[in-house]
Amino acid sequence: MTTDFDANEPVASPCIRLCTLDDHDVCLGCFRSMTEICAWSSASNDERRQIVATSELRRSASRQRA
């Protein structure tokens, strides 16, 4: 498996400044949960990568439902 990120570089926030929460407290812009958004600033790079991966799964599921 290859990776296309530098493990030493900080993981960029997926926020796109379209901050609107749905009924499940998930942002409709970046698809992070409110808990994940609040935890972002203190999360390690590994935790941030997991948050991004989880939010991408939510984004994909949302598109499939649409």
Secondary structure as UniProt FT lines:
FT   TURN            7..8
FT   TURN            23..24
FT   STRAND          26..27
FT   TURN            28..30
FT   HELIX           34..39
FT   HELIX           40..42
FT   HELIX           45..65
//
